[in-house]
Amino acid sequence: MSVENELISLLEEKRYEEVLNRYEALDNTMQKTPRIRLLRVNALRSMYRYKEAFGEIELLEMTPDVLIERAAVMIDWCSDHLYGNCQAPPYDIGKFLREAVKICDELICVNKFKLDAIYFKANALSALENITESRLLLHQATDESPHDWQLWTQAIINLGNSYQQEGRFIEAIENYLTAINRMPAFSMGWSGLGSGLSHAFYHMGGEDKCPIYAALYCFYKANQVVDLQDVRYVNAIKTGLDYVLSLFKVKPDMETVRLFDPLKQPDGPSYDGHPFIDFFYNWATNNHMFLNFCLGCKQCENRFRDKLLIGSLISQIEDCKTPYNLFSYFAEIRREYFVARWLFVKTQYPDDYDLGFLNSIYEEIDLLDYASDDLRNDLVKMCLQKCVGVLDKIAFFLNEYEQLNIPHHRVWFSGKGSKPDIFSRIETKYGTLKVPDFSNLNALKSISTDLKHPYFEVCRNLRDSITHKYLRVHLDFASVDSLRYPGNGESIVKSLHEAHHDRENPRNYHVSESHLKGVSLRTLKMTRAAIFYLAGHIRLTELKKHSETPGKIIPSLYFENIRKR
């Protein structure tokens, strides 16, 4: 085995001290080639010896492979300093990070280094507190790196961390689950999942006990598999474990904790003679589409239910109407989500072409485009339309709940152009949402911000095209140049002014099947998360009001657990 291959093998096994010892034993002149020296830099970076790594990098010729390692050292050095794991670099940190971003921008155009450059740039932007742009780059990295195991794993964990940073514990939990399902021995996946579940327990008012037991299991598991050389990981796991244990009056025994292993797939309910219902429950459970946090918990049947209680709403004695109106609005939000979820699952069911099920949702039939060749595509369209509609309904609910008194025609979940969204008005009311009391509102605001970025904005653009019945679904299309606006779309588009109605770019009126399904599933998951954040905000606000407002009435109106759509 060559020296280079030997060092690569040692690096893969995380035997960093042996890499350095083997390097020192080499002949100074002939064997310490630039490639060998770069492997030494990699080992030094992995051991948090950034000053030495950076000094070695500065002596090498700045080829692309050296530049990407240089950017990695700079970004990791700054990030670890911000987390308190090492001394600060002797440079202006902001300038240092921006230089690293510039290197990554140059290397994104080089195919060999594209994904690494995207990943490291995302980390640099996160350190510069450009969280939204960082997260969207991580989405790109995970979308484009299914075969690069190490990069994908690191990107998916950082994506979870990014969501967690903005209080979006639902999306964080899903990313951590994805990571540990693919790599069960990955300590930071377990630690991140434990952190996400403990956040869910706190920000949902501690109503459901399953998350905190599952969080304890995750931290125990992380502690078992962590590499003790990874100091930052060890410290993070210890902090998380101590916090979760502090939430128990009596430490639970391990036999009980093991019942909350999130990787265990629970047995679903069985409905003899109803294969679609079996399929529905299995698909919704495996894709975490129910409104609960039970995951693999076998302690109760809530894993197959939409167990989301917002409790009761406190009002002035003379105001009996408002809380019941708000309950009605929230019930409509939940119902729209149930229908959207049901429609999407229907499109995934391979053996059912019977249209009789439309009788159960007859009020939706008017949304169908009967010119379509494939009913399934129209069900996906309806799902997407309803999901975006749920987000709009959340904005209307918040307008009433927060007593903002904004005229309904000016209420937007995510504003377009200069139009302010609902969250800019809420921030005006409270001053800031970046405090624990408003963490759920901040999570909703983060979703609103994402929807203004092209990666997510496409869901609204497609919804608009569906509403006007101009969207056409193709098995696939290679070039947009040959596409034209369907029907009379081109003449109508002349009177519209939104950017996505640009007559020179009809792409928003044509979509492939796979892209439409991907966008719809992404939006369905986002809608589920938004309902959780809304419910969490209501619950925590009402608990606070309950303790601060004696002499009020408390209407006792709860949602029941719902098993069907």
C-alpha positions as CSV (number, residue, x, y, z in Angstrom):
1,M,0.0,0.0,0.0
2,S,1.3,3.5,-0.9
3,V,1.9,6.0,1.8
4,E,-1.0,8.1,0.5
5,N,-3.4,5.2,0.6
6,E,-2.2,4.3,4.0
7,L,-2.9,7.8,5.3
8,I,-6.3,7.9,3.7
9,S,-7.2,4.6,5.3
10,L,-6.1,6.0,8.7
11,L,-8.2,9.1,8.2
12,E,-11.3,7.1,7.4
13,E,-10.8,5.1,10.6
14,K,-10.3,8.5,12.5
15,R,-6.8,7.4,13.7
16,Y,-5.6,11.0,13.5
17,E,-2.6,10.7,15.8
18,E,-1.3,7.8,13.7
19,V,-1.6,10.0,10.6
20,L,0.6,12.6,12.2
21,N,3.1,10.1,13.5
22,R,3.3,8.4,10.1
23,Y,3.8,11.8,8.4
24,E,6.6,12.8,10.7
25,A,8.4,9.5,9.9
26,L,8.5,10.3,6.2
27,D,11.6,11.6,4.4
28,N,11.4,15.4,4.4
29,T,12.3,15.9,0.8
30,M,10.8,13.2,-1.4
31,Q,7.8,11.7,0.4
32,K,6.1,14.8,1.8
33,T,4.3,15.6,-1.4
34,P,1.6,18.3,-1.5
35,R,-1.0,15.6,-1.5
36,I,0.5,14.0,1.6
37,R,0.8,17.4,3.3
38,L,-2.9,18.0,2.6
39,L,-3.8,14.8,4.3
40,R,-1.9,16.0,7.3
41,V,-4.0,19.2,7.2
42,N,-7.1,17.1,7.2
43,A,-6.0,15.2,10.3
44,L,-5.1,18.5,12.1
45,R,-8.5,20.0,11.3
46,S,-10.2,16.9,12.6
47,M,-8.3,17.3,15.9
48,Y,-9.3,21.0,16.2
49,R,-5.6,22.0,15.7
50,Y,-6.7,24.8,13.3
51,K,-3.7,27.1,13.7
52,E,-1.3,24.4,12.6
53,A,-3.6,23.3,9.8
54,F,-3.9,26.8,8.5
55,G,-0.2,27.4,8.7
56,E,0.5,24.3,6.6
57,I,-2.2,25.3,4.1
58,E,-0.5,28.7,3.6
59,L,2.7,26.9,2.4
60,L,1.0,25.0,-0.4
61,E,0.2,26.0,-3.9
62,M,-3.4,27.1,-4.1
63,T,-4.8,24.4,-6.4
64,P,-8.6,23.7,-6.2
65,D,-8.2,20.8,-3.7
66,V,-6.0,22.9,-1.5
67,L,-8.5,25.8,-1.7
68,I,-11.4,23.7,-0.6
69,E,-9.4,22.4,2.4
70,R,-8.4,26.0,3.2
71,A,-12.0,27.1,3.2
72,A,-12.9,24.1,5.4
73,V,-10.3,25.0,8.0
74,M,-11.3,28.6,8.1
75,I,-15.0,27.8,8.5
76,D,-14.6,25.0,11.0
77,W,-12.2,27.2,13.0
78,C,-14.7,30.0,13.3
79,S,-17.6,27.7,13.9
80,D,-15.9,25.8,16.7
81,H,-14.9,29.1,18.3
82,L,-18.5,30.3,18.2
83,Y,-19.5,27.1,20.0
84,G,-16.8,27.6,22.6
85,N,-14.7,24.6,21.5
86,C,-11.5,26.4,20.6
87,Q,-9.6,29.7,20.7
88,A,-10.6,32.4,18.2
89,P,-8.5,32.7,15.0
90,P,-6.1,35.7,15.1
91,Y,-8.2,37.4,12.3
92,D,-11.4,39.4,12.0
93,I,-13.9,36.5,12.0
94,G,-16.5,38.2,9.7
95,K,-13.8,39.0,7.1
96,F,-12.3,35.5,7.6
97,L,-15.6,33.8,6.9
98,R,-16.4,36.1,3.9
99,E,-13.1,35.1,2.4
100,A,-14.0,31.5,2.8
101,V,-17.4,32.1,1.1
102,K,-15.6,33.7,-1.8
103,I,-13.4,30.6,-2.2
104,C,-16.5,28.4,-2.2
105,D,-18.2,30.6,-4.8
106,E,-15.3,30.1,-7.1
107,L,-15.3,26.3,-6.6
108,I,-19.0,25.8,-7.0
109,C,-18.4,26.0,-10.8
110,V,-15.9,23.1,-10.6
111,N,-17.9,19.8,-10.8
112,K,-15.4,17.9,-8.6
113,F,-15.8,20.3,-5.8
114,K,-19.3,21.6,-6.3
115,L,-21.1,19.8,-3.5
116,D,-18.2,20.4,-1.0
117,A,-18.2,24.1,-1.9
118,I,-22.0,24.3,-1.4
119,Y,-21.8,22.5,2.0
120,F,-18.9,24.7,3.3
121,K,-20.5,27.9,2.1
122,A,-23.7,26.9,3.9
123,N,-21.7,26.5,7.1
124,A,-20.0,29.8,6.6
125,L,-23.3,31.6,6.0
126,S,-24.7,30.0,9.2
127,A,-21.8,31.3,11.2
128,L,-22.5,34.8,9.6
129,E,-26.1,34.4,10.9
130,N,-27.5,34.2,7.3
131,I,-29.6,31.2,8.4
132,T,-32.2,31.1,5.6
133,E,-29.7,31.2,2.8
134,S,-27.5,28.7,4.6
135,R,-30.5,26.3,5.0
136,L,-31.5,26.5,1.4
137,L,-27.9,25.7,0.3
138,L,-28.0,22.6,2.6
139,H,-31.2,21.5,0.9
140,Q,-29.4,21.7,-2.4
141,A,-26.5,19.7,-1.0
142,T,-28.8,16.9,0.3
143,D,-30.8,16.9,-2.9
144,E,-27.7,16.5,-5.1
145,S,-25.5,14.2,-3.0
146,P,-27.5,10.9,-2.5
147,H,-24.4,8.9,-3.3
148,D,-21.8,10.9,-1.3
149,W,-22.5,9.2,2.1
150,Q,-20.3,11.4,4.3
151,L,-21.3,14.8,2.7
152,W,-25.0,13.8,2.8
153,T,-24.9,12.8,6.4
154,Q,-23.1,16.0,7.5
155,A,-25.4,18.2,5.4
156,I,-28.6,16.5,6.7
157,I,-27.4,17.0,10.3
158,N,-26.5,20.7,9.7
159,L,-29.9,21.1,8.0
160,G,-31.6,19.8,11.2
161,N,-29.4,22.2,13.3
162,S,-30.4,25.1,11.1
163,Y,-34.1,24.4,11.6
164,Q,-33.6,23.9,15.3
165,Q,-31.8,27.3,15.4
166,E,-35.0,29.0,14.3
167,G,-37.3,27.0,16.6
168,R,-38.6,24.7,13.8
169,F,-38.3,21.6,15.8
170,I,-40.7,19.6,13.5
171,E,-38.4,19.9,10.5
172,A,-35.4,19.4,12.7
173,I,-36.8,16.1,14.0
174,E,-37.5,14.9,10.5
175,N,-34.0,15.6,9.3
176,Y,-32.4,13.9,12.3
177,L,-34.6,10.9,11.9
178,T,-33.6,10.7,8.2
179,A,-30.0,10.7,9.3
180,I,-30.2,8.0,11.9
181,N,-32.4,5.7,9.7
182,R,-29.6,5.8,7.2
183,M,-26.7,5.7,9.7
184,P,-27.9,4.3,13.1
185,A,-24.4,4.7,14.7
186,F,-24.2,8.4,14.0
187,S,-24.0,10.1,17.5
188,M,-24.9,13.6,16.3
189,G,-28.0,12.3,14.6
190,W,-29.2,10.8,17.9
191,S,-28.1,13.9,19.9
192,G,-29.9,16.2,17.5
193,L,-33.1,14.1,17.6
194,G,-33.0,14.1,21.4
195,S,-32.7,17.9,21.3
196,G,-35.5,18.3,18.8
197,L,-37.8,16.1,20.9
198,S,-37.1,18.0,24.1
199,H,-37.8,21.3,22.2
200,A,-41.1,19.8,21.0
201,F,-42.0,18.8,24.6
202,Y,-41.3,22.3,25.9
203,H,-42.8,24.4,23.0
204,M,-46.0,22.3,22.9
205,G,-46.6,23.0,26.6
206,G,-45.6,19.5,27.9
207,E,-49.0,18.0,27.1
208,D,-47.6,14.8,25.6
209,K,-45.0,12.8,27.6
210,C,-43.9,10.7,24.7
211,P,-41.3,13.2,23.3
212,I,-39.4,13.6,26.5
213,Y,-39.1,9.8,27.0
214,A,-38.0,9.4,23.4
215,A,-35.5,12.3,23.9
216,L,-34.0,10.5,26.9
217,Y,-33.6,7.3,24.8
218,C,-31.9,9.3,22.0
219,F,-29.3,10.9,24.4
220,Y,-28.5,7.6,26.0
221,K,-28.0,6.1,22.5
222,A,-25.8,9.1,21.4
223,N,-23.7,8.6,24.5
224,Q,-23.1,5.0,23.6
225,V,-22.0,5.5,20.0
226,V,-20.1,8.9,20.3
227,D,-16.4,9.0,19.4
228,L,-14.7,10.4,22.5
229,Q,-12.2,12.2,20.3
230,D,-15.0,14.4,19.0
231,V,-14.9,16.9,21.9
232,R,-17.7,19.1,20.7
233,Y,-20.0,16.1,20.2
234,V,-19.3,14.7,23.6
235,N,-20.0,18.1,25.3
236,A,-23.2,18.6,23.3
237,I,-24.5,15.1,24.3
238,K,-23.7,15.6,28.0
239,T,-25.5,19.0,28.1
240,G,-28.5,17.5,26.4
241,L,-28.7,14.4,28.6
242,D,-28.4,16.5,31.8
243,Y,-31.2,18.8,30.6
244,V,-33.6,16.0,29.8
245,L,-32.9,14.1,33.0
246,S,-33.7,17.3,35.0
247,L,-37.3,17.1,33.6
248,F,-38.0,13.9,35.4
249,K,-38.8,13.8,39.1
250,V,-37.8,10.2,39.2
251,K,-35.3,8.8,36.7
252,P,-37.0,6.2,34.6
253,D,-35.5,2.7,34.3
254,M,-33.9,1.6,31.1
255,E,-36.5,-1.0,30.4
256,T,-39.2,1.8,30.2
257,V,-36.9,4.1,28.2
258,R,-36.3,1.4,25.5
259,L,-40.0,1.4,24.7
260,F,-39.5,4.8,23.1
261,D,-36.9,3.8,20.5
262,P,-37.9,6.1,17.5
263,L,-36.4,3.6,15.0
264,K,-38.8,0.8,16.0
265,Q,-41.6,0.6,13.5
266,P,-44.9,0.0,15.4
267,D,-47.4,-2.4,14.1
268,G,-50.2,-0.5,12.4
269,P,-53.9,-1.1,13.0
270,S,-55.5,-3.7,10.8
271,Y,-58.7,-3.3,8.8
272,D,-59.8,-6.5,7.2
273,G,-61.1,-5.9,3.7
274,H,-59.9,-2.3,3.6
275,P,-56.4,-2.5,2.1
276,F,-56.3,1.3,1.3
277,I,-57.0,2.2,5.0
278,D,-54.1,-0.1,6.0
279,F,-51.9,1.5,3.4
280,F,-53.0,5.0,4.6
281,Y,-52.0,4.3,8.2
282,N,-48.7,2.7,7.3
283,W,-47.7,5.5,4.8
284,A,-48.8,8.3,7.2
285,T,-46.9,6.7,10.1
286,N,-43.7,6.0,8.2
287,N,-43.7,9.5,6.8
288,H,-44.5,11.1,10.1
289,M,-47.7,12.7,8.8
290,F,-49.9,12.4,11.9
291,L,-50.2,15.3,14.3
292,N,-48.3,13.6,17.1
293,F,-44.7,13.0,18.4
294,C,-45.0,9.3,19.3
295,L,-42.6,8.2,16.6
296,G,-41.7,4.5,17.4
297,C,-43.4,4.6,20.8
298,K,-45.4,1.5,21.7
299,Q,-46.8,2.9,24.9
300,C,-50.1,4.0,23.5
301,E,-52.1,4.1,20.3
302,N,-51.6,7.8,19.7
303,R,-49.0,7.1,17.1
304,F,-51.9,6.4,14.7
305,R,-53.9,9.5,15.7
306,D,-53.9,13.2,15.1
307,K,-53.4,13.9,18.8
308,L,-53.2,17.7,18.8
309,L,-55.1,19.5,21.7
310,I,-54.8,23.2,21.9
311,G,-56.7,23.2,25.2
312,S,-59.2,26.0,26.1
313,L,-59.3,29.6,25.1
314,I,-59.7,32.3,27.8
315,S,-61.8,35.3,27.1
316,Q,-63.4,38.3,28.8
317,I,-66.6,37.4,30.7
318,E,-68.6,39.5,28.3
319,D,-67.1,37.9,25.2
320,C,-68.4,34.4,24.7
321,K,-68.3,34.4,20.9
322,T,-64.6,34.9,20.1
323,P,-63.2,31.7,21.5
324,Y,-65.8,29.6,19.7
325,N,-65.1,31.4,16.4
326,L,-61.4,30.7,16.9
327,F,-62.0,27.0,17.6
328,S,-64.0,26.9,14.4
329,Y,-61.2,28.5,12.4
330,F,-58.7,26.1,13.8
331,A,-60.9,23.1,13.1
332,E,-61.1,24.2,9.5
333,I,-57.3,24.4,9.3
334,R,-57.0,20.9,10.6
335,R,-59.7,19.6,8.3
336,E,-57.9,21.0,5.2
337,Y,-54.7,19.4,6.3
338,F,-56.5,16.0,6.7
339,V,-58.0,16.2,3.2
340,A,-54.7,17.3,1.7
341,R,-52.9,14.4,3.4
342,W,-55.6,11.9,2.3
343,L,-55.4,13.1,-1.3
344,F,-51.7,12.7,-1.5
345,V,-51.7,9.2,0.1
346,K,-54.4,8.3,-2.5
347,T,-52.0,9.1,-5.3
348,Q,-49.4,6.8,-3.7
349,Y,-51.7,3.8,-3.5
350,P,-50.8,1.6,-6.5
351,D,-53.9,-0.6,-6.9
352,D,-56.9,1.7,-6.6
353,Y,-58.4,3.3,-9.7
354,D,-62.0,3.4,-8.5
355,L,-63.5,6.9,-8.6
356,G,-66.1,6.1,-6.0
357,F,-64.0,7.6,-3.2
358,L,-64.8,11.0,-4.6
359,N,-68.3,10.7,-3.2
360,S,-66.8,11.2,0.3
361,I,-65.2,14.5,-0.7
362,Y,-67.8,15.7,-3.2
363,E,-67.2,19.3,-2.3
364,E,-63.7,19.0,-3.8
365,I,-64.8,17.7,-7.3
366,D,-65.1,21.2,-8.7
367,L,-61.3,21.5,-8.4
368,L,-60.6,18.7,-10.8
369,D,-59.4,19.4,-14.3
370,Y,-61.4,16.9,-16.4
371,A,-59.1,17.5,-19.4
372,S,-56.4,15.7,-17.5
373,D,-55.2,12.2,-18.7
374,D,-54.4,11.1,-15.2
375,L,-56.7,11.6,-12.2
376,R,-53.8,11.0,-9.8
377,N,-52.0,14.2,-11.0
378,D,-55.2,16.2,-10.3
379,L,-55.3,14.8,-6.8
380,V,-51.8,16.0,-6.3
381,K,-52.8,19.4,-7.6
382,M,-55.7,19.5,-5.1
383,C,-53.3,18.5,-2.3
384,L,-50.9,21.3,-3.2
385,Q,-53.7,23.8,-3.5
386,K,-55.1,22.9,-0.1
387,C,-51.7,23.0,1.6
388,V,-51.0,26.5,0.5
389,G,-54.5,27.4,1.5
390,V,-53.9,26.1,5.0
391,L,-50.9,28.5,5.4
392,D,-53.2,31.4,4.3
393,K,-55.8,30.3,6.8
394,I,-53.1,30.3,9.6
395,A,-52.5,33.9,8.7
396,F,-56.2,34.7,9.0
397,F,-56.4,32.9,12.4
398,L,-53.4,34.9,13.7
399,N,-55.0,38.1,12.6
400,E,-58.0,37.3,14.8
401,Y,-56.2,35.7,17.6
402,E,-53.6,38.5,18.0
403,Q,-56.3,41.1,17.5
404,L,-54.4,42.8,14.7
405,N,-57.5,44.0,12.9
406,I,-55.9,43.9,9.5
407,P,-58.5,44.0,6.7
408,H,-58.9,40.5,5.3
409,H,-57.8,41.5,1.8
410,R,-54.4,42.5,3.3
411,V,-53.7,39.4,5.3
412,W,-50.8,37.3,3.8
413,F,-48.9,34.4,5.3
414,S,-46.0,35.3,3.1
415,G,-46.1,38.7,1.4
416,K,-45.1,39.3,-2.2
417,G,-42.9,42.2,-3.2
418,S,-43.5,45.2,-0.9
419,K,-46.6,43.6,0.6
420,P,-46.0,43.0,4.4
421,D,-46.8,39.5,5.7
422,I,-48.7,38.8,8.9
423,F,-45.5,38.3,10.9
424,S,-44.2,41.8,10.2
425,R,-47.4,43.1,11.8
426,I,-47.0,40.7,14.8
427,E,-43.3,41.8,15.2
428,T,-44.5,45.4,15.3
429,K,-46.9,44.4,18.2
430,Y,-44.3,42.5,20.2
431,G,-41.0,44.1,19.2
432,T,-39.2,40.8,18.5
433,L,-40.1,37.2,18.1
434,K,-36.6,35.9,19.0
435,V,-37.4,35.1,22.6
436,P,-38.6,31.8,24.2
437,D,-42.2,33.1,24.7
438,F,-42.6,33.6,20.9
439,S,-40.5,30.7,19.6
440,N,-43.5,29.1,17.8
441,L,-44.3,32.4,16.1
442,N,-40.7,32.8,15.1
443,A,-40.8,29.3,13.5
444,L,-43.9,30.3,11.5
445,K,-42.2,33.5,10.5
446,S,-39.2,31.4,9.3
447,I,-41.6,29.3,7.1
448,S,-43.0,32.6,5.7
449,T,-39.5,33.8,4.9
450,D,-38.6,30.5,3.2
451,L,-41.7,30.8,0.9
452,K,-40.1,33.9,-0.6
453,H,-37.1,32.0,-1.8
454,P,-37.2,30.3,-5.2
455,Y,-36.6,26.8,-3.7
456,F,-39.9,27.0,-1.8
457,E,-41.8,29.8,-3.7
458,V,-42.5,27.4,-6.5
459,C,-45.3,25.8,-4.4
460,R,-47.2,29.1,-4.5
461,N,-46.6,29.7,-8.1
462,L,-47.8,26.2,-9.0
463,R,-50.9,26.7,-6.7
464,D,-51.7,29.9,-8.6
465,S,-51.5,28.1,-12.0
466,I,-53.6,25.3,-10.6
467,T,-56.3,27.7,-9.4
468,H,-56.6,29.3,-12.9
469,K,-56.5,25.8,-14.5
470,Y,-53.5,26.6,-16.6
471,L,-51.1,24.0,-15.2
472,R,-50.2,21.0,-17.4
473,V,-48.4,18.0,-16.1
474,H,-46.0,16.1,-18.3
475,L,-44.3,12.7,-17.8
476,D,-41.1,14.6,-18.4
477,F,-39.9,17.5,-20.6
478,A,-36.4,18.3,-21.7
479,S,-36.7,21.9,-22.9
480,V,-39.0,24.7,-21.9
481,D,-38.5,26.4,-25.2
482,S,-41.1,24.2,-26.9
483,L,-43.7,24.8,-24.3
484,R,-46.6,27.3,-24.6
485,Y,-49.3,28.6,-22.3
486,P,-52.2,26.1,-22.2
487,G,-55.6,27.1,-23.5
488,N,-56.3,30.8,-23.4
489,G,-53.6,31.3,-20.8
490,E,-51.5,33.6,-22.9
491,S,-54.2,36.2,-23.5
492,I,-55.2,36.2,-19.9
493,V,-51.5,36.5,-18.7
494,K,-51.2,39.8,-20.5
495,S,-53.4,41.4,-17.8
496,L,-51.4,39.9,-14.9
497,H,-48.4,41.6,-13.3
498,E,-46.9,39.0,-10.9
499,A,-43.4,38.0,-11.9
500,H,-44.2,34.3,-12.4
501,H,-46.7,35.2,-15.1
502,D,-43.9,36.4,-17.3
503,R,-45.0,35.5,-20.9
504,E,-41.3,35.0,-21.9
505,N,-41.1,32.1,-19.3
506,P,-44.0,29.7,-19.3
507,R,-42.3,27.2,-17.1
508,N,-44.7,27.9,-14.2
509,Y,-47.5,26.6,-16.4
510,H,-45.8,23.3,-17.1
511,V,-44.4,20.8,-14.7
512,S,-43.2,17.2,-14.7
513,E,-45.0,14.6,-12.7
514,S,-42.0,13.9,-10.4
515,H,-41.5,17.6,-9.7
516,L,-45.1,18.3,-8.9
517,K,-45.2,15.3,-6.5
518,G,-41.9,16.4,-4.9
519,V,-43.1,20.0,-4.4
520,S,-46.5,18.8,-3.0
521,L,-45.0,16.4,-0.5
522,R,-42.6,19.1,0.6
523,T,-45.4,21.6,1.1
524,L,-47.6,19.0,2.9
525,K,-44.8,18.4,5.4
526,M,-44.3,22.2,5.8
527,T,-48.1,22.6,6.4
528,R,-48.0,19.9,9.1
529,A,-45.1,21.7,10.8
530,A,-46.9,25.0,10.6
531,I,-50.0,23.6,12.3
532,F,-47.8,22.3,15.2
533,Y,-46.2,25.7,15.6
534,L,-49.6,27.4,15.6
535,A,-51.0,25.0,18.2
536,G,-47.9,25.4,20.3
537,H,-48.2,29.2,20.3
538,I,-51.9,29.0,21.2
539,R,-51.3,26.5,24.0
540,L,-48.4,28.4,25.6
541,T,-50.2,31.7,25.3
542,E,-53.4,30.3,26.9
543,L,-51.4,28.6,29.8
544,K,-49.8,32.0,30.5
545,K,-53.2,33.8,30.3
546,H,-54.7,31.2,32.6
547,S,-52.2,32.0,35.4
548,E,-52.4,35.7,34.9
549,T,-56.1,36.4,34.4
550,P,-58.4,35.4,37.2
551,G,-62.0,36.4,36.8
552,K,-62.2,35.3,33.2
553,I,-64.3,32.5,31.7
554,I,-62.6,29.4,30.2
555,P,-64.8,27.7,27.6
556,S,-64.1,24.0,27.7
557,L,-64.0,23.1,24.1
558,Y,-61.3,20.5,23.0
559,F,-60.6,18.7,19.8
560,E,-61.0,15.0,20.0
561,N,-58.4,12.6,18.7
562,I,-59.2,11.9,15.1
563,R,-58.4,8.6,13.5
564,K,-59.7,9.3,10.0
565,R,-59.0,12.1,7.6
